[in-house]
Amino acid sequence: MDITPLVPKGRQIIHAYGDGGFRISGTRYQGSVWILPEITLPWQACRLDQLDVDSLEALIAPAAPQVEILLIGTGPTMLPLPSVLRQICSKRGIAVEQMDTGAACRTYNVLLIEERSVAAALIAV
C-alpha cells in the first residue's frame, strides 16, 4: 500500500538536505534557503549568529506573505534564537520554533502537508 502523502501542486517540499544545500521540489539549492509553501529563495545566513532583524525582513515586513509558524533550522545542532528576534516575530503573530536543520526540514514538510501557514529559514548543513 502506498502511503506517500499527497502534496498540492506547486508546493515546495523538501526532498533532501546535506552537502551544503537542499533539494526542494526537484531543484538543488546550494547554501541556506528561505522556503515558503510556493517559493524557495536563497538566504545569506550561514550561521545562527548572522540572524538579525534584517535577515528576517523578507518574512516579518508588513507586505510579506502572512505565515503563522516560522521554523528556524540552526545548522547541525539546535541553538537558541536571540530573544529580540522571537519578540519581533511574536508582535507579527508568528510563532517561532528553532531546531537543527534536519528536524526543521522534516517538520516543515509535515506542516506543509497539513496545509498549515508555515515558512522555514534553513541554514545549510
C-alpha positions in Angstrom: 0.0 0.0 0.0 1.4 3.4 -1.0 1.4 5.8 2.0 3.1 8.7 0.2 1.3 11.9 1.2 -0.4 13.9 -1.5 1.3 17.3 -1.9 -0.7 20.0 -3.6 0.7 21.0 -7.0 3.1 24.0 -6.8 4.0 23.4 -3.1 7.7 23.5 -2.2 8.5 20.1 -0.5 12.0 19.3 0.9 13.3 16.1 -0.6 16.8 16.2 0.8 19.3 18.2 2.8 23.1 18.0 3.3 26.3 18.6 1.4 25.9 22.3 1.9 22.4 22.6 0.4 18.9 21.3 -0.3 16.9 19.5 -2.9 13.4 21.1 -2.9 10.7 20.1 -5.4 13.3 18.6 -7.7 15.7 21.6 -7.7 19.1 21.7 -6.0 19.8 24.8 -3.9 23.4 25.4 -2.7 23.6 27.2 0.6 21.0 28.3 3.1 17.4 29.0 1.9 14.1 30.6 2.8 11.2 28.3 2.0 7.6 29.1 1.9 4.8 26.9 0.5 5.0 28.4 -3.0 8.6 29.7 -3.3 12.2 28.9 -2.3 14.8 31.7 -2.1 18.5 31.8 -1.4 19.3 33.1 2.1 22.7 34.6 3.0 22.8 33.4 6.6 25.4 30.6 7.2 25.4 30.7 11.0 22.9 31.5 13.7 24.9 34.5 14.9 24.2 36.1 11.5 20.5 36.2 12.2 19.2 39.7 12.9 16.1 41.7 12.1 17.4 42.4 8.6 18.0 38.8 7.8 14.3 38.0 8.7 12.9 41.1 6.9 11.6 39.1 4.0 9.2 37.4 6.4 8.4 40.0 9.0 7.9 43.0 6.8 4.2 44.2 6.7 4.0 43.4 3.0 5.4 39.9 3.5 3.3 36.8 2.9 1.5 36.0 6.2 2.7 32.9 8.0 1.7 31.6 11.4 4.7 29.4 12.0 8.4 30.1 11.3 10.8 27.3 11.6 14.5 28.2 12.0 16.9 25.4 11.0 20.0 26.4 13.1 22.5 24.1 11.4 23.8 20.7 12.6 22.7 21.3 16.2 19.8 23.1 17.9 20.9 26.5 19.2 18.8 29.2 21.0 17.4 32.0 18.9 18.1 35.6 20.1 15.2 36.8 22.2 14.8 40.0 20.2 14.0 38.1 17.1 11.5 36.0 18.9 9.8 39.1 20.2 9.7 40.8 16.8 8.1 37.7 15.3 5.6 37.5 18.2 4.5 41.1 17.5 3.7 40.0 13.9 1.7 37.0 15.2 4.3 34.5 14.1 5.2 31.5 16.3 8.9 30.7 16.0 10.5 27.3 16.6 14.2 26.7 16.3 15.7 23.3 15.8 18.5 21.6 14.0 18.2 21.9 10.2 17.3 18.3 9.7 14.4 18.5 12.2 13.3 21.8 10.7 13.1 20.2 7.2 11.0 17.3 8.4 8.7 19.5 10.5 8.3 21.9 7.5 7.2 19.0 5.3 4.6 17.7 7.8 3.2 21.2 8.4 3.0 21.9 4.6 1.1 18.6 4.0 -1.3 19.6 6.8 -1.8 22.9 4.8 -0.6 25.0 7.7 0.7 28.5 7.1 4.4 27.8 7.5 7.8 29.1 6.4 11.3 28.0 7.2 14.7 29.7 7.3 17.2 26.9 6.9 20.9 27.1 7.5 22.6 24.6 5.2 24.5 21.7 6.6 
